[in-house]
């Protein structure tokens, strides 16, 4: 490991030589100070708007990135001591807008909308996004991690603000009033970085204010201009927010023939420490999701991580959750908190007594994060009480890169005699360096982590990623090492005792004419070795793909894969209870082909489909799946998702027909009342689940939920578990 940290230091010192120059656009505008009064109705009839400086013309992002937008957008901003006002005029080819739903926090793809982004610390790391569509339906999003991946795009982040739109012939207008308390920024600040992007489904055009190359993500924070304030911003302290909840639930477990009713209450508090730090406090939190997680068919030997949706963990979530390799060896995965393993080895809910979370800016370049939560003891389930803590620091270096250090500690309390002595605590420390150049052509990550247990040997995890992304080539190489003794109880560790090499080489082609926007060839070789087995090769996957993206937003592609898997333990990919398993201590080599297609999701009826066939271990696999969506905008959305896998294995191994069927109904009565129902049938899990949710947002960030859950065994169609839940939350600013 000493050699690794030496190499890490060398990489950091040499990064300044890799950094490319940023775009030389120097795009900027001034936000003038005003004392005018505004009525936020979407109509730009206040005379003060005439004094606002236009931010300037928009550039096309799709289908081209080197011409002005065909249909322009005019944005003006004004500010007073308490509020930032944004006035928008959006020109369109007609009034046939695509607005799938009236529900807040929509995703922009497949709909008409515009979003404005503010980097209040000018560091290219986090931004606050506010969006609105022609009907005035709003969203707010927190983007973290420099916008490098969609994983940092958090729609569950909430703040109070107002906005409205008005449709005219050939354009629509919008007004936003965003309290300065919704942002975090340095006192006396005179400049923020700014970006805006817009989706025009009638013209099949996506446009941006600050030019973004098509090979880069539209949310990448490398591509932003400057907004200067005519008057320096003052001290803007977010008011104390108290968010109490009450939750009543009635449930019945049919397998145990037990019924119960429970009424709980608790709450959160959000306290601002200066302009740049947040302190979140939670007491007896209700972290039950009112949304159900999507189910999936898992034909691998490993678990799958699911996204965090709990509001307590959202702010500055990249500061805690972006260490290591997030898909392979992430030392902190917040969904672990509140989950425990009982005496039978089952995953069970573990009540959280309370906790605190401090996060934000210490100064211009230094960020701090601290989290501490205490979970309850359960003698019946033989689950100990645990204290869960993480401390993190992140220092900005160069233009957009940063160095982060962290410490994680899970400590058992009051464990009696049902906890193994080696499980009394687990500690992890680490150092990460994240590389991102001004224009995001070069990107990378270099990290080293070490874990400590009471009796087991200490373990290590390390990785090196370096990539280059240009218009015609996307090349990256990732090397990850995870010792068998590495352990992070609050993390997501997919596999241990591996050395994994993953390379991506993509060649992109951009036709100047015709219906094709771009097409690409991808080659992705992945090889895994086992260090404890004298670096014996354990797995490989060689994938060759071809993908086409059309100017009408449709996409299709083909992939050919060659797989090798050496099984150290017997394994049944069908999951058949009591079935024969594949022989261990043997390597399996197999090939497969798959096809995929996706239509324009802005169409009234849209769909995606995929199909594959080929060898699977020493048998065969045939799969077909897809999703069809019917949109009766903006009130009703119907969808049906189906996935079918036919696994044929030689006798005496079991074969299986695995079905995953999920119809969904979404109905928006108004902008504040929503009803959704999802059915999820999965015979691999022997479960048919029904989740029906009625939500009434009766005040800003305040909701009443009525949620009905029902689960049945598939084969016998006998009831398994049923509940009805009434939950009320209220956001009160003091």
N, C-alpha and C positions, 0 to 999 in steps of 0.2 A: 504493500500500500504506500510505503514511502516513495517508491518509484512513481506511483500514480500521481501523488500530490506534486512531485517535482515536475512531472509532465504537465499537470494542470497549471502550475505557475508559469511554465514556459509558454503555454497556449495563451494565457491572459496577457503576458508581456508582449506577445507577437500580434495580438489582435488589432492593435493600432495600425499595423501594416496591411491588414486585410480590409479595413473599413473603406468602403467606396464612397464617392461623393454623392450627396443628396441631389434631388432634382433642382435645377436652377430656375425654379419658377418664381420664387419670392412673391407669392400671392398673399395679399393682406388687405385689410379694411379696418375702419375705425368705428367703434360702438360709441355713439354720442350719449351724453347724459341728458336726461329729461326730467321734468317735473309734471308732465302731462298725466291726465287720467285716461285709462283705457277701459273699454267695455269689451270683454273677450267673447265675441260672438262670431268670429270668422270674417267679419266685414271690415275691410281696411279703410274705414271712413274717418278715423281720427286724423286731424291735420298734422299731428306730430310725426306721422309716418313719412310725410314729405321731406322732413329734415333728416331722416335716417339715410345713411350711406348704403347704396347697393353693394352687396358683397362681390358682384361681378358675374360673368357668364359661366355656364356649366359646360363641361367637356363630356363627350360620349365615352362610356366605358364598355358597353356592349350594344351592337355587335362589333364596333370598332373602338379603338382607344386613341386615335390620332386626329379626330375631327371635332368641331364644336357640336353640342347636342342639337338635334333637329328641332326639338321643342324645349325652349329655354325656361328657366326658373329664376325668379327675382326674390332675393331674401334681403330684408333690412332688419337691423337690431337697434334697440334703444335700452337704456338701463337707468334705473333710479337707485336710491339707497337700499332698496329691499328686493327688487325684482328685475329680471332680465326679460325683455319683451322681444318676441320674434314675429315678424310679419312676412308672410310667404305668398307669392303669386305664381301658380304653376300652370303653364300653357300646355294644352293637350290637343290632339287631332279631332276630338269629339267628346261626347259626354257618356260614352258607353264604358263606364268604369268597372273594374273587377274588384269587388269588395266581398270576399267570401263570408264574413261574419261581423257582427257588432261587438264581439268579445274583445276585451282589452288585451294588450301584450301579444298581438299577432306577430307572426313571422312574415318578413317582407316578400319572400319569393311567391310569385303567382298572384300578386295583387298590386293595385295602384296605391302608392304611398310616397312619403318623403320623410327623411330622418336627418336630424342635425346632431353633430358630435362635438363635444367640448373636452379638450385635454387641459385641465385647469392647472396642472403642475408642469406643463411643457416638457414632459419627459418621455412621451411616446409609450407609456406603460399601461395606464388606465384612462378610460374616457367615460363620460356620461352621455348616453344617447337618448334623445327624445324624438318620437315619431308620431305622425298623424296621417290619416287618409282623407279622401274627399268627403266622407260622412262625419268627420270629426272624431273617429275612434282613435284613441291614443295608446301609446306604449312607452315604457321607459326601460332601458337596458343598461347594465353595467358591463363594459368590455374590459377584460383584464389580460395580462400576459402579452401586451403589445398587439393584440388582435391577430396573433400568429395562427390560431386555430379556432374552430367553431366552439371548442370546449370552453373558451373564455367568454362566450357570448351568453350572458346570464339574464334571461327575461323575468326571473322571479324577484329581481331587485325592484323595490317600490319606494317612491317618494311622492309627495303631494305637489301637484301643479295643475294648471288648467289650460285647456286648448279647445278650439272649435274651428270648423271649416264651413265654407259656403260655396256652392256650385253655381257657376255662370256658364254662358254659352262659349265653349272653347277654352275654358280655364276654370280653376278653382282657387280660392284663397283660404288662408289659414292664419290664425293668431294663436300664439303661445304666451303664457305668462308663467315663468319659471322662477319661484322664489330663490334668491341667492343662498338661502339656507339649505336648498336641495343639493348644492355643490360643496366640495371641499377645495379650498384654495388658500394661498398665503395672504396674510393681511398686507394691504398696500399694493397688491398685484396690479400691473398695468397691461399684461398680455396673456392671452390663452392661445392654444392652437385649436384650429377649427377645420371641420370637414362636413360635407353634406352629400348624401346620395339619394337618388330618386329612381323609382320603378314606374315606367309608363308601359302598361300592358297593351294599350291600343296601338302604339307605335313599335312594339317589341324593342323598346330602347331602355337601357339603364344608363344613367348619367351621374356625374360627380362634379363637385365644385373644384376640387384639387385633383389633378390628373392622376389616375391609378392605372398602371399597365395591366392588361388582361391576365397576364400570368400570375398576378398578385391578387390576394383577396381584397374585396372592396372594403372590408373592415380593418385592414392592416393599418396600424397607427403610424407607419413610416411616412404616409402620404397625407400630410395636413399642412394647411397654411396658417397664417397668424391673424388674430383679431386683437386690436389695440383698444383699450378703454380710454376715452377722453378724460375721465376722472379716475384716479386710482381707487380700487375697491377697498372698502373699509373692513372693519372687523365684523365678520358675519358668523355669529354663533347659532348653530342649529338649536331650536328649542328642545327642551326635555320632552321626549315622547314616551308615553306610557301606553302599553298595548295589552290590556287584560283580555282573558278569554274565559269562557265557560263551555264545558263540553259534557253532554249527556249521551250515554251509549247504552243500548240494550242489545245483548248478544246471546247466541246459543251455539254451543259446541255439540253437534249431534254425535260425533264419534265417542265423546266422553259422557254424553247425556247430561251436560251441565249447562245451566242458564245463569246469567248474571246481568245486573244493571248497575251502572256506575255513573257518578256525577263528580266531575273534577273541575277545578279552576286554578288558574295561575296567570302568569303574565311575563312580559318582557319590558325592559326599559332601554331607551337609547339616549345616551348622554354625550354631548359634544364637548371635547376638551380642546378649546381653542378652535381654530379654523380647519385643522388638519387631522385631528384624531377622533375616533369613535370609541365609545365604551358601551358595549352591549351587556345587559344583565338579564338573566333568565331565572325564574323561580317556578319549580314544578311545571316545566314546559310540556305542552301537548305537541309532540313531534309526529303524531299520526298524520299520514298524508291523506288529504281529501282527494288527491288524484291517485289512481292506481298505476303501479308500474306496468310497463309492457312486458308480456311474457315472450319467451323465445324457445326455439328448439335448439338444444345444445348437444352436438355430436362429438364434443371434445372431452378431454379428461379434466378440464379446468373450469373454474367459475368465471362469471362475467360481471364486471362492475357496472353499476347503474348510476345515473346522475344524481347529484345532491339537489333537493328541492326545498329544504328547510331554510326559512328566511334568516334564522340566527347565524347561519354559516356563510351567508352570501357576500356581505361587504368584504372587499379586499380578499376574496377567496383564493386568488392566485398566490398571495403571500404565504398561505398555508399549504395549499394543495398542488403546487406546480414543481415540487422538488422531485428529483430523480426522473425516471421514465414512467409517465402517468399510466401507460398501458401495460407495463411489465413489472416495475418495481417502484411503486409510489409509496414513500414512507408514511404519508398522512392522507388517509381517505376518510373524510368526516362521517360517512355513513356507518363506519364501524362503531361510533359512539351511540349508545342506546341499543346495541345488539350484543348478545352474549351466547355462550354455549352451555346448555344445561347438562345434567348428569347423564343424560342419554346420548349426548353428542349432537343434539338438535339446536339449531339457531332459534333463539327466543328473544322477545323484546325485553329490554332491561331498562327500568324506569330511571329517568334522570332527575335528580333532586334539584339541581340548579347549577349555575355556572356564570362565568364572565368571559368577555372577549374584547380585547383592546387591539385596535389596528389603525394604521394611518401613517402620516408623514411626521418624522421627527424634525427634519429640515428639508431643504430643496431636493437633496439626493438620497436621503436615508429614510427607509421605511421600517416600521416595527410592528410585529404581530405577537400577541400573547393570548392564549386560550386555556381555560381551565374549567372542567366540568366534573361533577361528582355523580356517580351512578349508585343506585340502591342495591342493597343485599336482598337475596331471596333464598331462604333456607330450604323451601320446598323444592326449588329447581337446582339447589346447590350452586348458586351464582353469587360470587363475592361482590362486595362494594369496591368500586375502583375510582381512583382519581386519575383523570385524563388531562394531560397538560402538553402544550406545545409553545415554544418560544422561537421566533424567527426574526432575523434582521436581513435587510436587502439594501445594498449600496449601489447606486448607479455609477457606472464607469463608461468612459468614452461617450458616444452620442446616445445610444439606445441599449447598451449592454448593461448587465448588472451582476454582482456577486452576492450570493445569499448564504447564510449559515443558519442552522436550526438545531434545536434539541427537543426531543419528544420523550415523555415519561408517562408510563402507565404503572400505577402503584396500587397494589391490593391492600384493602383495609378489612379488618374484622372477618377474616376468611375461615375461621374455625379450623376444622380438620379436613375439609373437602376440597382443598386446593393443593395441587402439587407444589412442592417447595420451589421448583424452578419457574412457576408461574406467578411468583410474588411480585415481580416487576419486570418490565421490559423498557429499555432506554435505547434511543437512536440519536446519533449526532451526525451532522454532515455539512458539506460545503458544495455549492453549485455555482457554476459560471454560465450565464446565458448570453450568447453572442447574437446581436442583431445590428446590422449596419444601417446607415441612414436610409438607403434605398431598398433595404431588405434583400439585396442580391445574395449576400452571405448570411447564413444563420447557423447556429450550433448550440450545443449544450455539453458541458463537461462537469462531472460530479463524482464525489466519493463519499460514501456513508458507512457508518459502523454501528453495530447493535451490541447491547450488553444485556445479559440475563443473569439470574441468580447463580445458576450452576453450569449451564451449558457454555460452550466456548463462544467467544465473541465472533461475530460474523461481519462480512463486508459486502457492499454493493457499490459498483462503479460503472461509469459509462462515458462514452465519447461519441458525439454526433457532430458532423460538419456537413453543410450542404450549400449549394449554389443554385439560385433560381433566376433564370433569364427568360427572355421571350421565347427562345427556341429550345432551351435545354433546362431540365430540372434534374440535378444530380445530388444525391446525399448518401452518406455512409454512417451507419450506427453500430457501435460495438458495445455490448452490455455484459457485465459480469456480476453474477449473484452467487455468493457462497451458500453451501447447504446449511451453514450455521447462522446465516443472516435471518433476522426475525424482526418484524415490526407489527405489533399487535394492533396498532391503530392505522395500519397501512393496507395497501392492496398489492400483494406479492403473488403474481400469477404462477411463477415457477421458481424453484431454487436449484442450486448446483448446476448452473448453466453458464456457458460462454456463448453469446448469440451475436452473429454478424448479419446485419440487414443492409442491403444496398438498393437504391432506387435510381434508375436511369430512364428518363423520359425525353423523347424527341417530339416537339410540337411543330405542326405545320399550320400556316395561316393563309389560306387562299384569299387572293385579292378580289375575286369575283365568285358568283354562284351562291348557292343556298347554304353551303357549309361554312360555319364560323371558324372552327378549327378541328383538326384530327391529330391523334397522337399515338405513338408506340411506347409502351411501358415494359421494362424488364425489371423484375423484383426478385432477386435471389436472397433467401434466408437460410442460414445454416446454424445449427445448435450443437454444441459439444458438451460433454459431462466431465468437469474437472476431476471429480472423485473416481471416475472410471478411466483414468489415464487419458482424458480428453477424447474418449470414444464419441463418434458422431451419433447424436441422438435423433435429430430431425433435420430435414431440409424441405424447403418449398421453393421451387423455381417457377415463377409465374411470368408468362408473356402475354401482354394484352394490347388490344387495339380499340380505340374509342373515338367516336365522332360526335361533335356537338354542332347542331344546326342553328341557323339564325332565328328560327321560330321557337327556340328553347327546347326542342326535342333532343334526346340523346340516345345513343345505342352503342353497344360494344361487345367484344368477344374476348374471353380469357382461356388460355391453355395452361394447365398446371401439372407439374410433376412433384409428387410428395414421397418422402421417406420418413417412417416413424419406427423407432426401436422401442418396443414395449418392455419396460422393466417389471411391470406388474400386469396380471390378467386384466382385460378390459372388454366390456360389452358396450359398443356404441349405441345399441338400440335401447339400453336401459331396461331390458326385460327382467322382471323380478324372478330370481332363481334360475335365470338362463345361463347356458354355457358361455364362457368368455374366451376371447382371443388368447392364444398362447403367449406367455411372457418369454422374455429373453430371446426375442426374435425380431428381426427387422422386416418391415412391410413397405414395399415400393408400389405406388399406384399413380395413375394418370387420370385426368378429368378435363372436360371442356364445359364452359358455361357461357350463356348468352344473356344479355339484358337490354331492356328498352324502357324509356320513360318519355311520356308525352308532355306537352306543355301544360303545366298544372294550373294555368290561368283559364283553361277551357272549362265550359260548364260541366262537361264530362271528361275526366282525365284518368290516366292509369299508368302504372308501371308494371313490368313483368320481367321475370327471369326464369331461365330453365338451364339445367345442367345434367350431364350424364358422364359416367366413367367408372373406373375401378375404385374400390373403397376397401382398404386393407386387403384381405384375400377374397373379397366379394365385389358387389356392384352397388352403385347408388344412382337413383334417378330422382331428380327434384324439379319441381315447378312451383312458382309462387308469384305473388304480385298483389297489387292493391288497386281498386277502382273507386273513384270519388265522384259523386254527383253533387253539384253545388247549385242550390236555389237561393241565390244571394238576395240580401245578406242575412237571411233568417235561418235557412236550413242547410246542413251539410251531412250527407250520408256517405259512408265509406264501408268497404268490405275488403279485408285483408285475408289472404289465404296462402298458406305454405304447406306443401305436401312433399314428403321424402319417403321414397321406397328403398329400403335397405334389404338387399338380398345377400345372405351369407350361406356358405356351404354347411350342410349338416355335420355335426349336431348343433351348430351355432344358430341362434334364433334370427329370423328375418322379421321385418316390421314395416308397417305402414304408419308413418307419423304425420299427424294432421295438426295444424295450428290455424284456427279460424277465428277471426275477430271482426264482427260488425260493430260499427260505431254510429251513433246518432248525436248530432250537435244542433241545438236549437237556441237562438238568441231572441228573446222576447223584446228586449230593449238593450240600451248600452249598459244597463246595470243588472239585468236579470238573465241568467243563462242556465240551460239545462243540458246535460250530456249523459249518455249511457253507453257503456262499452260491454260487450260480451266477449269472453276469451275462452275458447275451447282448445285444450291441449291434451291429447290422449297420452303423450309421453309423461305428463305430470298427473294423469288421471284426475283432471280437474276441469270443470266448467265454472267460470267465474262471471258474476254480473256485478257491475258497479254503476250505480245511477246517482247522479249528483245534481242538486239544485243549488245555485249560488245567487244570492242577492247582495250586491254591493250597495248598501243603503247610505253610505257616507264615504268620503275619500279614505281608501285603504282599510275600510271597515266592512266586514262580510258576515253574512249568515249562511251557513251551509247545512243542508240536509242530505245525508249520504246513506244510501242503501247498498249493502254488500251481501251477496249470496254465492255460495260455492257448493258444487255437487261433485260426487264421484262420477266419472264418465261411464264406466262399464255397467254399473248397477243403477245409475241415475238416482242414487240415494243422497239426501242432503248431507253436507259436511259441516258447514259453518255459515251462520247468518247473523247480520247485525244491522242496526239502524242508528245513525249517529247524528246528533244535533250539535253544531258548533257555532259559537258566536264570538267574533273578535271585534275590538273597537280600538281605533288609533286616536289617541288623545294627545294633542300638543299642549304643553304647559309653558 
